[in-house]
Amino acid sequence: MPVIGRFETGELLVYEEVAGPANYQSAARPTIVFRGLKQSVHRVLGVFADDGRIVDQQALAGRTLTYLVRGQPAALGAGAGLPEVADATNLAGSIYRALAVGV
């Protein structure tokens, strides 16, 4: 169920999860649509990956969050930084979860 709760202000706390794209493309980054909202996301509280990758919010439009995926955290420990994953990377085996507040 995507709606977790309602604040006194009337805003909803919602949760969504999606499978990663089978063919990641930086020119058309993946999205999460918050189905529990009728109008728009006011703020995203977090986006998380189950594969250890870092996920950054890229843009919000209505109920849709566009996000980008960065490399494995182990690369940071090796001094490689966290660049965006390469185009054509298969992320279909990963789950991306997000929490947001909106109406």
Secondary structure, DSSP 4 states (H G I P E B T S, - for coil): --EEEE-TTS-EEEEEEEEPPSS--GGG--EEE-TT-SS-EEEEEEEEETTS-EEEEEEEETTEEEEEEE--HHHHHTT---PBPPTT---TT-EEEEEEEE-
